[in-house]
Amino acid sequence: MVVNARLLLPYLMGQRRDGLRRVLDVDFHRWEVLAPALLNQTRIDDPVTKLSSLGRLYALLATRVATLARSGCRPISLAGDCVSSLGMLAGLQQADQPPDRVLWLDAHGDFHTWSSSQTQYIGGMPLAMFVGRVDPDDGPRSRATRACLSTIGVQPYAQRQIVLADARDLDPGEREALLASEIVRCPLGEALTHLRPHERIYLHWDTDVIDEPDRMPALKYHVRSGPGTAEMTKFFHALRAYNIVAVSVSAWHAEQDANNETALTALGILNTLVSP
């Protein structure tokens, strides 16, 4: 029987978001909160400072994941952004248990670098960082990105071992970069055909892949024409037949989730996969 170890990081882009702590009230499972006292800023405008905060936060996650993985537990993290995936991967690598395959569920590609991003939003870059794709220039933002990766201690992951499911909302530049990569991109309904039951699979789930605003009104970046909650629940149930060794979840806007409706729905879907 798999022993799950749930980790809650109440942060968004390195900024403290205490609203995510409501997970402790609405889910009956035990969650370990990772919230170092030194990382207590609620607003960080400078991207270099933000990357520094992200590096320190997800280095902490990596250390905890490595310890849990070595002890035979399956780490499950819930944080406010997809950069958390770097801490999860680093932890598995540090435990000498890197995944054979990564399944990344997201409405977006997250494959920007500073040079391609029109918004300059770090949240659009995690998958690029995951594979070590960083602009080669020596500008402060690129240096800070490399420093963030170094602080976390993550090594670039092989593109050909990543299945990116959905990514229905891609920006110019990002689309071309993904096409030129070795990452497998497919609709959600085809994702399982790219997995093998014997593989050690790490699942990263950005909850905004779901398109059902009535059930999940507090998603950060809603994109139309995606899977609904019933389809995602069915998909997660099918994933139980695979060797899922770690799960990270990129959460919702807790501050906008007045009745915890989004949290309850997302946690219910997650528990379809990871509960006994």
N, C-alpha and C positions, 0 to 999 in steps of 0.2 A: 504493500500500500504506500502510495506517495505521500510524504509529509510536506505540506505547503507551509511556507514562511512568508507572510504578507508584510510588506514594507510600505509605509505611507510617507511621502515627502510633500508637505504642504507648501509648495513653491510653484511659481510660474516664471520662467526665464530668470531664475536666480533670485526672484523677489518673493518674499513671504506672502502666502495666501492662506490665512487661518481658516477660511471657509471650507477648505478641503478636509479639515479635521472633523467635519460633520459625518464623514464616513464612519468614524468610530461609534457614532450614535445609531446609524441606520443599518449597519452590517453586524451580524452577530459573531463573526469570526474575529480572532485576535489580530490586531494590526500593531506592528512596531513602528513608532514614529521616529523618523530621522529628521531632526530639526536642530542643528547646532546653534548655540546661542550667538555665535559671531555672525551668522547669516540671518540678520533680522530686519534688513531694509525692505520696505514695502514698495518702494519705487526706485528704480535705477534707470536713468536716461542714457547714460554713456554706454555704447555697445562694448567698449573695451572692458569697462568695469563689470558689465553684465556677464561677459564671457569668463572673467576671473571668478565671479560668484558661482557660475555654473560649473566651472572646473572643480572648485572646492567642494561643492555640494555632491557632485556625481563621483568624485574620488571617494567620498565617504560611502556612497552607495556601492561602489565597486568593492571596497574593502569588506563591507558586510555581506555582499553577494558571494564573494570568494569564500568567506567563512562558512556560510550556509551551504554552498555547493559542496564543499569538502566534507561537510557533516552528513551529506546525503539528502538534504532538503531541496525542495523545488522553490526557488525564490520567485516571488510575485511582487512587483512594485507598482505603485500608483502615484503618479506625479502630474504636475500641471502642463508638461510639455514633452515633446518627443526627444529632446536632448538626453533625457533619462536613459534612452536606449544605449548610449555610450557607456554609462556607468554599469549597466547590466552586462553588456558585452565584455567590458574590461574585467569585471568580477569573474565571469566564466573563464576568461583567458587566464587570469591570475591563479585560478583553481586548477589549471591544466585540464579544463573541461569545455573547450570551445565547441559551439554547436556545429553540426554538419550542415545545417540549413537554417536560414532566417526567413520567417514568414512575416511580412510587414503589411499590415492592413491600414489603409489611409485613403482619405478622399483626395489627398494632395501628393505630389511627388517628393517634396522635401529635399530636392536635389539641386538647390541653388548654391552658388558661392556669392561672395560679395560683388563680383564683377557682373554677374547675370541678374541679380535680384533688383527689381525696381523699387521694392518696398524697404530693402535693407533690413528685413526682419529675420532674426536668427532662427526663429521657428520654422522658416522655410529651408533650412540648411542641414538638418540632422542626418538625413540619409547620405548626403554627400560627405559629411564629416565621418560617418560610419565606415565608409570605404576609403577614407584618407584623401578625399578630393578637396583640396584647398588651393586657392589662388597662389601662384608662385611668387607674387610680388612681395616686397618687404615693407608694405604699408602697415600702419598700426593695427588695423582690423585683421589683416591676414596673420600678422605676428601673434595677435591675441588669440586667434583661432587655433594656431599651432600650439600655443602655450596651454590653452584649455585642454586640448587632446593629450598633451604631455602630462598635465596635472592629473587628469583622470587615469592615465596609464593605459589607454586603449590602443590596440594595434589595428591597422586597417583590415577590414574583413573582405574576403574575396567576393567580387561582384557577382560572379556566376553562381554563387551559392545563395543568392537572395531572390526571393519571390515577392514582388511588390503587387499586391492585389488591390485593385480598383484604380486608384490614382486618376480619377476621372477629371480632375481640375488641375491642368498643367499650364504653366506660363510659358511664353516664348523664351527660348534659351534653355529653360529647364527641359522642355519636351525634346529638343534636339540632343541635349546632353544624355538624357535617358536612352534615347534611340541609339546613341553611339556607345553606350555602356554595354556590359554583359549581364546586367540585371534583367531577370525575367519579369515582365509586366503582363498581367492578365486580369480578366474580370474575376470577381469573387467566386463565381460558379465554376471556374476552371482551376482554382488554386490547388485543390487537393490532387489534381493530376500531376502536379510538379513535386509532390512530396512522397516519401517512402516511409512505411511504418517503422522500419528499423533505424531511421535517422534520428539523431539528437536534434530536435527542432526548438529554436527559440522564437517565440511569438511576440511581436510588438504590435499593439492594437491602439491606434488613435481612434477614440470614440467618434470623431467627426466623420468617419466613413459611413455612418448610419444616416439615412435620410427619413426621419420620422419625427418632425418637430412637435407633434401632439404628444408623443411619449417622451421625447428628449428635447425639451425646449431650451436648455441652457448649453447646448453645444457651442463651441467657440466659433467655428467657421463652417456654417451649414452650407452644403452644396446639394442641389437638387439632383434627382435621378439616380440615387444610390439605393443600396439594400435597406430594407426596413428591419425592425427589431425581430420579427418572426424569422426572417431569413437569416439574420445573424445568429440567433439562438440555435437554429437548425444547423448552421455551419459549425458553431462551437461544439455542439453535441457530436457531430461527425469527427471533429478533431480529437475527441477522446480516444479514438482508435490509434492515434499516433503518439510518438514518444516526445511529449512536450516537456522540455527540461527547465524552461524559464519563461516567464510572462512579464511584460511591462505594459502598462496602460497609461496613455496620455488622456488626462481627464477633461472635464467640462468646466464652465465658469460657475464655480460653486456659489459665488455672490449673486448670480442670477437665477439660482435654482431654489426658488422661494419655498417650495413644498418638498424639496429633496426628490422630486419626481425623476429628474435625469439621473441622479445618483442611484436611486433604487432600481431603475431600469438597467443601467449599465452594470451594476453589481450583480443583478440577477442573471444577466447574460454571461458575465465572467464566471459566476458560480456554476453555470451549466457545464463549463469546461473543467473547473478545478476542484469542485466539491466531490466528495466520495459518492 
